[in-house]
Amino acid sequence: MAQIMLISRDRTTAEQITEHLEMHQLNVVSETSAEAALAALKQDASYAALIVDGALPGIDMERFIGKVRGLSKMPVVMLTGTENEAEVIRGYESGADLCSAKTLPAGIFTAQILALIRLQERVQSEEVRKDALQEIRGIRLDPVRRKVRVHGKEKKFTRKEFDLLYFLMTHPEEVFTKEDLYREVWNEEAVGGMATVVMHIKKIRNIIEERPAQPTIIKTEWGVGYYFTKNEPE
């Protein structure tokens, strides 16, 4: 069960939020001060989100959120007293990911929290995928250091060769057209870019394939495109 930290001295608001979040299988841990919340986060920062009442007395919200960011990447939601534009803007400028008025119906507020949690989960999943070492068919790719080893030997790749190899390795067995690859790696529409893709595929094959003219790692689906194979040829 995911945990939400709630910091508020407004008992009515806290009870309403807790009731609705718990209806969606979220466990709410309540604190009444920024100091207590930070102490708790230092012990356990594995919360799905933090909700803080912007009306807490004696709190520098920007400084507080900065300290939270040093402990966790979870989204921070600030409760505002009203929907006043200046108040909401101050909340976002303090570093909040979402500013929501206490007058907002609890059901809508809960839906916002659930959407934030889903977004955070997707972002974290993508970060893990991007940071993870990729190793297939004797090719070991480190996306953080941008290094590639082929059967234990480090090989040199240009920036786009690396990006293209990384994209194919992280989508094994998926066939991509030249247009798809150009769009994904060069971040442009493939107007005149297909020859560039072919050239880069050829250069990568010359480095990673035992027999580049008869590739078994980056293969061609004739009439369609290219794909990275996970399995050794039979």
ZALUMBA-395236 format. One record per residue (C-alpha): residue in one letter; x, y, z. Coordinates in pm, whole numbers, plus 50000, padded with zeros to 5 digits. Layout:
AXYZ
...
// end
This chain:
M500005000050000
A501465033649893
Q501995059450164
I501125096350152
M502525121350401
L500105148750503
I501245179350698
S498415200250835
R497045214251159
D493575217851008
R491925187151155
T488815188750937
T490795191350616
A493185163850724
E490335140150808
Q488565146250476
I491735140650273
T492655109650472
E489205094650430
H489175098650052
L492765086949998
E492275056250214
M489235047350002
H491765043049719
Q494075020249920
L496515047950012
N497915049450362
V498075084950502
V500715094150760
S499865127150929
E502305152251074
T501545186551221
S504835204751156
A507545207650893
E510165197251147
A508355164951233
A507815157450864
L511515161950779
A512535140251073
A510185112850952
L511455115650594
K515045111550710
Q514025078250857
D511915067250561
A511555087050238
S509575060650049
Y506375080750021
A504345083349701
A503545120049761
L503635147550021
I500715170850087
V501515202150287
D499175229150412
G500475262450286
A498935279450592
L501315262950840
P502635290751065
G506325299651071
I507305279150767
D509445290650476
M507765269350213
E510495272949950
R513175262750198
F511065234050330
I510355219949984
G514045223349899
K514885201350200
V512245176150096
R513785174649747
G517095165749909
L515465135050063
S512975123349799
K511805128449442
M508155123949538
P505685150249416
V504815178149659
V501255191149674
M500515224149846
L497095231649989
T496075267849948
G493375285750143
T491675298549829
E491985297549452
N493475332549457
E495845335349160
A498665351949354
E498515325549627
V498595297149377
I501515312649187
R503495316549510
G502935279849578
Y504345269249243
E507245293449277
S508055276949610
G508595244249427
A505255226449461
D504265202549181
L500575209549236
C498705237149421
S495155228249518
A492635249049712
K491105234550028
T487725243949882
L488195219149597
P485845189249631
A487645160649803
G486885136749518
I488555159049260
F491545164849489
T491935127349536
A491835122349159
Q494635148049122
I496775129749377
L496235096349206
A497165111548869
L500365126249018
I501325092549165
R500775075148830
L502905101248655
Q505685097448913
E505635059748872
R506005063148495
V508875087748533
Q510685065248781
S510185035048558
E511645054048265
E514615066048474
V515375030648583
R515185018648225
K517455046348099
D520035042548376
A520215004848367
L523124987348202
Q522044969647887
E523754936847802
I522634914847515
R524564891647285
G527924900947438
I527264938147398
R527364957547725
L526074993047705
D526365018247988
P523905047047918
V525225068848202
R528905067648106
R528015062547738
K530445033647706
V530075002047500
R531944969247535
V531684941847276
H532754908247418
G534724926347688
K536504951147461
E535584987847470
K534515001447133
K534195037047010
F530885050246883
T529875084846768
R527065101346964
K524335091846718
E525715056746667
F525515051947044
D521995066347060
L520805044146776
L522355012746926
Y520875021547266
F517415026247122
L517494992946940
M518904974447243
T516204987747472
H513514976147228
P514764941347134
E512854921446874
E510804952146776
V510994961346409
F511404998446333
T511255015245996
K513985039445892
E511485067345946
D510765055046300
L514455053646387
Y515205087846247
R512285102546437
E513285085846765
V517055091446754
W517385123846562
N514135138346700
E513105150046355
E510755138746086
A512545116045838
V512585139945544
G515735129445363
G516985111645676
M516575075545566
A520035074045407
T521495086545736
V519875057745924
V521205032245674
M524705046545703
H524655045546085
I523295009846090
K526144999345858
K528755015746085
I527314999346397
R527274965446228
N530934969846131
I531724973146502
I529474947446668
E528904920646406
E531324891946347
R530384892745978
P528854926845901
A527724915845556
Q525714887945717
P524414904546036
T522934883446314
I522524910346581
I520944940046407
K518864923146144
T516834935845852
E513164928245809
W513064932445433
G510634958545316
V510044970445674
G513094980445877
Y515584969146141
Y515494951346474
F517914940146748
T517844902846813
K518134888347164
N518864852747064
E521934837046913
P521404822546563
E520634785646559
// end
